[in-house]
Amino acid sequence: MNKVILLGRLVADPETRYTQNNVAMSRFRIAVNRPGKPQEGQPSADFIQITAWRQTAEFVGKYFRKGQMILVEGHIRNNSWVDKDGNKRYTDEIYADQVYFADSKRDTGTTNTFGGGMSQVSQPEFQVQSPENGDGFYALSEDDEDLPF
């Protein structure tokens, strides 16, 4: 299985281009904090190159900007080429299969998933009922028929 899930901030605005066959491609880098204790008060980060294609690329190019938090689901791809000196070079890159907004809804006012576009979210209109006894718990019936399982 080749599956990668990354959460980080965009280092720069995504760069979107089109191939000769008019296929969208976006490249961008995200800063992902390394696990563990921060060094000298600053967390360590890895800067990871990501490539998105087609509708995902257009979505990234249209809605994401530098500094935004993004969650990327994708896979690792190994690339190789021969440089001008005849040396074989290798690089690993993440290909995005799906991208998600990872900033809070309060900051963006949108849903958190990519489904071909962005849609507005409205808060449901309902009232939360509090327990009357004031201890934060509802009284439970001891009758087994009332249990939900």
Backbone torsions as a table, in degrees:
resi	resn	phi	psi	omega
1	MET	NA	133.5	179.9
2	ASN	-119.6	94.0	-174.9
3	LYS	-138.0	132.0	179.7
4	VAL	-128.8	135.4	173.3
5	ILE	-128.2	120.4	-177.7
6	LEU	-127.2	141.5	175.4
7	LEU	-124.8	122.7	-178.8
8	GLY	-165.8	-176.5	179.7
9	ARG	-107.4	141.5	177.1
10	LEU	-65.4	129.8	-179.9
11	VAL	-77.9	-32.0	179.2
12	ALA	-150.5	169.3	175.0
13	ASP	-60.8	141.0	176.5
14	PRO	-61.8	146.5	178.0
15	GLU	-105.8	113.4	-177.8
16	THR	-107.6	131.1	178.4
17	ARG	-134.2	170.8	178.0
18	TYR	-124.5	139.7	177.0
19	THR	-74.1	175.6	177.3
20	GLN	-61.9	-25.0	178.1
21	ASN	-91.5	13.9	178.0
22	ASN	63.6	37.2	175.5
23	VAL	-99.8	126.5	-178.6
24	ALA	-73.0	140.3	175.3
25	MET	-140.4	127.8	175.9
26	SER	-117.8	137.1	174.0
27	ARG	-119.7	139.0	178.1
28	PHE	-157.3	160.3	177.5
29	ARG	-118.2	143.3	174.7
30	ILE	-123.6	147.6	175.0
31	ALA	-94.9	121.1	-178.9
32	VAL	-116.0	122.2	179.8
33	ASN	-64.6	138.3	175.8
34	ARG	-80.5	147.2	176.1
35	PRO	-69.5	158.1	178.4
36	GLY	109.1	-177.2	-177.9
37	LYS	-76.3	140.1	177.0
38	PRO	-64.5	144.9	176.2
39	GLN	-92.3	127.7	177.8
40	GLU	52.9	39.0	176.7
41	GLY	81.1	-9.1	-179.4
42	GLN	-114.1	131.3	176.5
43	PRO	-68.4	145.9	175.5
44	SER	-81.1	145.9	-178.5
45	ALA	-134.5	150.8	170.1
46	ASP	-105.4	141.8	179.6
47	PHE	-107.6	114.1	-169.3
48	ILE	-114.6	128.3	178.7
49	GLN	-81.3	132.4	-178.9
50	ILE	-129.7	142.0	176.0
51	THR	-122.5	133.8	176.0
52	ALA	-122.1	147.8	-178.3
53	TRP	-122.9	157.7	172.5
54	ARG	55.6	-129.9	-175.4
55	GLN	-62.4	-35.9	178.2
56	THR	-63.1	-40.0	178.3
57	ALA	-64.1	-44.2	179.0
58	GLU	-64.2	-40.4	178.5
59	PHE	-62.1	-47.5	179.2
60	VAL	-60.8	-47.4	-178.7
61	GLY	-63.0	-32.0	-176.5
62	LYS	-83.7	-38.0	-168.9
63	TYR	-111.8	-12.4	-176.6
64	PHE	-107.7	143.8	-180.0
65	ARG	-137.1	164.1	178.7
66	LYS	-50.1	135.1	176.7
67	GLY	91.6	-16.5	179.8
68	GLN	-73.3	145.7	174.7
69	MET	-80.6	135.1	-178.3
70	ILE	-137.5	142.9	173.0
71	LEU	-111.9	129.2	-176.7
72	VAL	-119.4	127.7	169.3
73	GLU	-108.7	130.1	-178.2
74	GLY	-167.2	-154.2	-179.9
75	HIS	-143.3	158.0	179.3
76	ILE	-86.7	138.8	176.4
77	ARG	-129.1	132.1	177.1
78	ASN	-93.5	130.2	176.5
79	ASN	-117.8	146.8	175.6
80	SER	-140.2	152.3	178.2
81	TRP	-158.0	166.3	176.7
82	VAL	-105.1	124.5	-178.6
83	ASP	-79.0	-179.9	-175.4
84	LYS	-65.3	-19.7	178.2
85	ASP	-92.0	3.0	178.7
86	GLY	87.3	5.9	178.8
87	ASN	-85.9	137.7	176.9
88	LYS	-81.0	127.3	-178.7
89	ARG	-113.6	151.1	179.7
90	TYR	-130.8	148.9	173.2
91	THR	-148.6	149.0	174.5
92	ASP	-108.1	141.9	-177.7
93	GLU	-142.6	150.4	176.3
94	ILE	-95.4	126.8	173.1
95	TYR	-100.3	121.3	-177.3
96	ALA	-78.2	124.9	172.6
97	ASP	-91.8	-38.1	178.0
98	GLN	-145.0	149.7	175.3
99	VAL	-129.7	151.2	-177.9
100	TYR	-135.6	145.1	169.4
101	PHE	-68.8	135.3	-180.0
102	ALA	-119.8	-3.2	172.4
103	ASP	-72.2	161.9	-179.8
104	SER	-66.7	152.0	177.6
105	LYS	-60.9	-32.8	179.5
106	ARG	-60.1	-37.9	-179.4
107	ASP	-77.1	-34.7	-174.3
108	THR	-103.8	-28.2	-177.8
109	GLY	69.1	23.7	-176.9
110	THR	-132.7	171.5	173.5
111	THR	-72.9	166.2	-174.6
112	ASN	-98.9	7.9	-176.6
113	THR	-126.8	157.7	176.2
114	PHE	-96.2	120.6	176.0
115	GLY	-132.0	32.8	-177.8
116	GLY	98.5	-2.2	179.7
117	GLY	174.4	-173.6	-176.7
118	MET	-113.4	144.1	176.6
119	SER	-135.8	153.2	-179.7
120	GLN	-79.1	149.7	179.2
121	VAL	-117.7	131.7	174.2
122	SER	-110.0	147.3	-179.5
123	GLN	-74.0	138.0	177.9
124	PRO	-67.1	146.7	179.4
125	GLU	-98.2	100.4	175.9
126	PHE	-151.3	160.4	179.6
127	GLN	-107.3	133.0	175.9
128	VAL	-86.3	125.8	179.8
129	GLN	-94.0	132.1	179.6
130	SER	-94.8	149.2	175.1
131	PRO	-61.4	142.9	-176.5
132	GLU	-77.2	-20.0	-175.7
133	ASN	-80.9	-7.9	173.8
134	GLY	80.9	-3.5	-179.4
135	ASP	-94.5	1.6	177.4
136	GLY	88.6	1.2	-179.4
137	PHE	-124.0	144.4	174.2
138	TYR	-86.9	149.5	175.4
139	ALA	-73.7	135.6	179.3
140	LEU	-102.0	142.7	175.3
141	SER	-75.8	144.8	178.0
142	GLU	-90.5	4.1	178.6
143	ASP	-82.0	123.8	-178.7
144	ASP	-62.0	-23.2	-179.3
145	GLU	-67.2	-22.0	-178.4
146	ASP	-85.6	-9.1	-178.1
147	LEU	-73.7	140.7	-176.1
148	PRO	-79.8	4.4	-178.6
149	PHE	-136.0	NA	NA
